[in-house]
C-alpha cells in the first residue's frame, strides 16, 4: 500500500513540475521570416523598431501597432496594455502570440514587458522617419529629407514621371504609415514592389489631392534590399490580383492552349482559377514550358480586357543586338506587302527596315520604313511589339522582325504587323540639332527623339535645372541622369556656371505646373 501512495505522490510531483515548467519557460526565439511557421504559439522575436502608431483606429483603445524589421523582413506587432514605446531605430525584443486573420499575420503582445528595448544595444539613429513626418508634417514642408521605407509599386525603367507610395512594411495592407512619392527622372532597371529603398526629396503639401507628398529625383534612390517576385495565391478572390498589376509575380499552375489563346490553369483545375498568359520566346519559338511555375509581370491586357501574366524573358528585356540575320533574301519587302495588303493578312513574314520615330519602353507601337529617312523610304507600315523592353528604340534604328503576322486592325482601319520577336541593329540617324529660333510646330517633330541643345545650365533656388538660350530669355527644363552629369559638367567646383555647352538628350513635352499648356524639357 505504501508503494502505491509513493507512486501517487511522485506522479503528482511530476505533473506539477511539468505545469510549472510550462508556465515559467521562455518562449522560443524565432527569426522574423519564420514567424508564419508558429501560428497560435507564443514566441520571441528581435529586430529594429522602424515605425509605430498609437490607437490606430481612433477608438480610444490602449493599443500600439509597431513594425519591427530584420531587413528585409518585417513583422507587425499589436501591443496592448502599453507603456512608453522605445525610440525609432532601437533594437527591441518582442514576446507575443502569432495570430492569423484574413491572410494577415501579426504578434499579439500584452503587458508592459512584452516589448522591451534590448539592454546594451545601440540605437540606430534615423535622419527622418515616416513617423516624424506623420507626427508633424507641417514642420517638414519644403525641406529636404532622407527617408527609408518599402515600395508599394514597382518602378518602371526609362519612364520620366511616375509615382508610388513609400510604406513601412513590404505589404501595403500591413503598413501603418504611407507617404505619396512623386518620382522625377528615369531609372535604368525595374525596382520591384516590396524593395527596401533609401531616398531623398522635398516634402510638399499637395493642394489638389489634399495630402502630403515628397518629390524625389531618381538619382537619389538607393535600393538596400531588392525584392523578388511576389507569389500569387489562387485561394484569394481574383479581384485582389488587380492590386498587383505592374509587379513581378510568380504563379503556380499548368499550361493550357484553348480558344486560340495561352492560359495558366490553377493546380486544382479551372474551377479553382485560370489566368491568361502572354508567352515569352522560349514558349512561342521553342515550345519550352517552365518546370516550377510561371514568373513574369502582371499586366492588364487591353486586347483581352483582363489581367494576364506576361512571362519574363531576359534575352528579350534587353534589346537583342548582335543576332541580326544576314540572310536578306528571307525578308519580305514592305513594298510587296503594301502593293497587295489583302493577300498578306494572316500570313507570317520576316521584315527589315528603319524606325521612323523613337519608341518609348512604355509604348509598343511604331512605324517601320524602307529607308533611313524621309527622302530614302518609299513605304512605311505600322507595327506592334510584344513583351517588355528596358530601353528606347531610337529614330532611324535598323530593326529586323521575325515571324511577323500581318493582321487587319479594324479600330485603325489598316494592316498592322504583329511582332513577337525582333532584333535591333545600329542607329543610322544621329541626334538632330535643336534650334531656339524655330516654332512650336517644328519642335513637336523632335519630341521624344534625341537632340543636341546649345545652352547654359542654370539652377533655381528650389533646385530645378534649366537650360538658357544664349543671348535670349528662352529656356527649357533639364532632368539630370542618375550619374549627375549635368551638375558635374554644368558647374565648376564653386558652383559657378561653366557657360554655354552642347547637351545631348531626349526632348520631352511636359505639362506646365499650375498653368494650361506644355513646356519643353531635355532628359539626359
Buried (B, 14 or more C-beta within 10 A) or exposed (E): EEEEEEEEEEEEEEEEEEEEEEEEEEBEEBBBEEBEEBEEEBBBBBBBBBBBBBEEEEEEEEBBBBBBBBBBBBBBBBBBEBEEBBEBBBBBBBBBBBBEEEEEBBBBBBEEEBBBBEEEBEBEEBEBBBBBBBEEBEEBEEEBBEBBBBBBBBBBBBBBEBEBBBBBBBBBEBBBBBBBBBBBBBBEEBBBBBBBBBBBBBBBEEEEEEEBBBBBBBBBBEBEBBBEBBEBEBEEEEEEBEBBBBBBBBBBBEBBEEEEEBBBBBEEEEEEBBBBBBBBBBBBEEEEEBEEBBBBBBBEEEEEEEBBBBBBBEEBBEBBEEEBEEEEEEBBBBEEBBEEEEEBEEEEBBBBBBBBBBBBBEEBEBBBBBBBEEEEBEBBBBBBBBBBBBBBBBBBBBBBBBBBBBBBEEEEEEBBBBBBBBBBBEBBBEBBEBBBEEEEEEBEEBBBBBBBBBBBBBBEEEEEBBBBBEEEEEBBBBBBBBEEBBBEEBBEEEEEBEEBBEBEBBBBBBEEEEEEEBBBBBBB
